Amino acid sequence: MSYKEQRELEQLPEQIEALEAEQRTLRAELADGTLYARDHERAALLSRRDGEIEELLMQALERWEALSA
């Protein structure tokens, strides 16, 4: 494993945790049913970001698995 890959592997858990924390916060806000009535645009934005985070998490986990092998 190259130095660059080793550094990437070391940083992945921190990145994954940050994404998971942001996702928990977003999902908590989205769980408030009144959000959609109060601010539909914000609800749509948060929902889109949640999808982006899910994709980023999958990529990071796949990369972690590949580097760990």
N, C-alpha and C positions, 0 to 999 in steps of 0.2 A: 504494500500500500504506500502510495506516495505521501509526502509530507502534507500536501494540500488536501488529500483525501482524509488523512488522519485528523487534521484540523476540522474539516467538515463534519466528520463523524463525532468529534467532541462537542461541536456546537449544535448538532441536531436535537438532542434532548431539550436543551434550553429553548430552541425555536419551537419545538412541538408543544412544550408547556405554555409558552406565550400564546400560541394560536389557540390552544385548548381553553386558556383563561379568557381570551377575548370571546371565544365562541360561547362559553358559559354565560358571560355577561350579556351578550346579544340575545341568547335564547331566553334568559330570564326576562329581559325587556319585552321580547316577542310574546312571551307567555301571558303578558297582561293583555287581555282581550280588548280593553278599552283603547289601547294604542291605535288599533286600526280605525276606530271611529274618530279619535282625537287628531291623529296625524298620519293619514294614509301614506303620504310620501315617505315619511321616516320609516314606517313599517316596511314599505317596499324596499327601501335602501338597506335596512337591517337584514331583511330576508335575503337580498342579493349578496350582501357581505357574508352572511352565514354560509351560503353556497360556495362562495370563493374560499372561505376558510376550510370548508370540508375538502375541497379539491387540493388545497395546499397541504393539508394534513395527510391526505393519501399519498401525495408526492413525497413528502418528507419521510413518512413511514416506509415507503418502498425504497427510498434512497438509503435509509438507515439499515434496512434489511440487506440491501445489496452490499453496502460497505462493511457490514458486520460478518458477512459470509466468508 
